[in-house]
Amino acid sequence: MILFILLSLNLTLEDAIGMGLKESPTYLQAKKQFMITQKTNASAYSTLLPSAYAGYVEGRTRSRLDGLEIYDSTDSYYNIRMEWDLTPGDLLNAFSAHYGNSSAYFSFMETRNQTIYEIVSQYLNTLKLEKLFESRETAVRRTENNLNLIEEKKRLGSASNAEVLQGKVINLQAQYDLMETEKNRKVYLLRLKKLIGFEARDSLLLEEPTVDFKIPEKDSILILAMDNDPLINDYDSELKKARFDFTNTYMNSLFTVSFGALYQYQDSRAPSSSLLHDNYDYSIGFSISIPLFTGFSRVNDMMIAELRVDLAELKLKEREKELRISVEEDYMLYEEARQKLQLAETTLKFAEESHMAASERYRLGESSMIELLGAEEDLLRAQYSLTEARFDWYLSLYRLKRLMGRLYEE
């Protein structure tokens, strides 16, 4: 037992989340995809900036006539050119790229939240089964002791066959419950290890989370959810991007305006000569182009852009409705879990008192072993119910934290 503890790793919920974010393939792929999208959209910003070029050329010229060298010259030449071509469409594309990046970021954050909640749920369910397994082991030991006591009393003639049979049934049921709980505990533990990057043979000691936060009122939760929900922010960014794309498409269907500027400097020198030749030139231009006929492509582009705006608006409205329902549902589940936890604590208190009274009555000879076994069963069920109610309450808390955007902070 000592060796097992030494080789086991104490794992908190926060540690499990941190490890899971480093190991989850879904999360890591979403992160890489977000980075690719961000870099791809960054090219739209480059069109807002001027371009600069520089060049250098060096050459030698030699001439001969009848074997005599009559000309030999080495010239060097360099130039610097700056140009800037800007259209209103470039500005709109830059805004569109900005909101495209925002949409990709919030989509990535939704994947991150899903990954974290999966780890939280798996961790809490595994820990609940660990606690239930400990209670089941205690139940088996208690029922075995009770069965031995009943059989001993039967040999002495102070217990009936009915009491022995009931003791055996209770003991067998306790063993069955233990086997079922042990199987589920191992399955959930293996799934948790897979999520957070551990090997199947690794030993973990899970720690019960500490609740250091307070759940606000339902209206406050809804406000926080609307502000922090990644999908709402994702669809809102999609809508803004679609509107800028629509505006750009509409402007291009009417006319195209561009502004251009060019500055160029050149310098050349011949080493054999003291003369320096340099010149520079610049130009500023403004152009407007009006399409006359483009084979109906402008109409199609306008319809597609408008449909994308409508689609983004529908997605945003649907998500807002879903979120309102989720807040109502999860808050109701939280209140239910809180009330069940209070009832389970009260039930356990009464079950303990009932068990103590039944034990005392049995000791005084005022009740049968069957009554004592019944009180024992009530106590065990109350302990199981309290464990399940406590972890259901934990899950309801973390569901609300997810809605409020406070599931996990690094």
LINRA-V498083 format. One record per run of one state. SS is the DSSP state (h for helix, s for strand, l for the rest). FROM is the first residue (numbers start at 1). LEN is the number of residues. If there is no record, write none. Layout:
# LINRA-V498083
{{SS & FROM & LEN} {SS & FROM & LEN}}
This chain:
# LINRA-V498083
{{l & 1 & 1} {h & 2 & 6} {l & 8 & 1} {s & 9 & 3} {l & 12 & 1} {h & 13 & 11} {l & 24 & 1} {h & 25 & 17} {l & 42 & 1} {h & 43 & 4} {l & 47 & 4} {s & 51 & 15} {l & 66 & 2} {s & 68 & 20} {h & 88 & 68} {l & 156 & 5} {h & 161 & 36} {l & 197 & 7} {s & 204 & 3} {l & 207 & 11} {h & 218 & 11} {l & 229 & 1} {h & 230 & 25} {l & 255 & 1} {s & 256 & 15} {l & 271 & 5} {s & 276 & 14} {l & 290 & 7} {h & 297 & 67} {l & 364 & 5} {h & 369 & 36} {l & 405 & 6}}
